[in-house]
Amino acid sequence: MGSSLYRLEPLHKQHDRGGFNCGVASLDSYLKTQASQDMRRKANAVFVLAPEHSPSRIAGYFTLCAYGLSPGAIPEAARKFIPRYPVVSATLLGRLAVGKDLQGQGIGSILLAKALAKAYENATVVGSSMVVVDAIDEKASRFYQAHGFIPLPESMRLVLPMRTIAGLMQG
């Protein structure tokens, strides 16, 4: 499924939030009840992937926001890419969801690539040395690890240094 069949845009009123169902109640509920408020309050940026032929439909979505994390929480493999500050600036990929009827078709990978591109682009405006994600379950953790994320010990949190993302953007 090619990304040219879809367009990424900030969540707007015309998007059919009520029609979205990814099969995870917390992710569905967030989009339907909280996402617009978070955008108005600048708490999260919410982006939706909409099919070109049906622009009000939401194929999937993700959220991004600024985040800080302790350097001690970062695995050694990623620590060499970050500055030595008391708090490491990062971008939190808070949520990523794909409509249930489109799962298994590569939409998650398209969304992730677009989220990483947005995070990388914005790191030049608001400093960020990595993307952080809290996987919702083991399956999600494996998805992120397959895309290069490094798991933090004894948690469902994973990180991907901006330096690695830079390589992906150029490659």
C-alpha positions, 0 to 999 in steps of 0.5 A: 500500500503506497503512501502516495494514496494517502495524505498526512495532515493535522487532525481537523473537524472534517475528519471522521473521528467517530468512524475510527476503530483500531481495536484498542479502546484507549487509542480509539477513545483518545481520538474521539474524546481528547485529541482535539482538546490536546491540539487546542491546548498545544499538549499534543500534535495529532496527525491523521493519515487520510485516503486521497479518495476519502479525505474525511476517513482516518486510516490511522493517526499518531501524536507527537509532543516534547518530552524529557528523560533522565540520561540514566534511563537511556540504554548504553547503545543510545547514550553515546548519541546524546548530550550530557544534560540532567534531562535529555530532550526528546520527542514522544511518539505518544500514540500510533494507531491504524484502523482495524480494517487496514491493519497488516497492510503496511499503514503502521510503517507509513505512519511511523516513517511520517512521524519520524520525519516530522520529529526529525524536521522539528528537532531543528526548531525545538531541540530533540535528541531522540524519539521515545515511545511507550509500546502498548504491548509486546506486539507493538514493542516488536514493531518498534524494534523491527524499525530500529528502536532500542528497548529500555531495560525492564520497561515497554519504553523504546528510543531511537536517536535522532542521529539514527533517524538522520541516517534513515532520512538520507538513505 
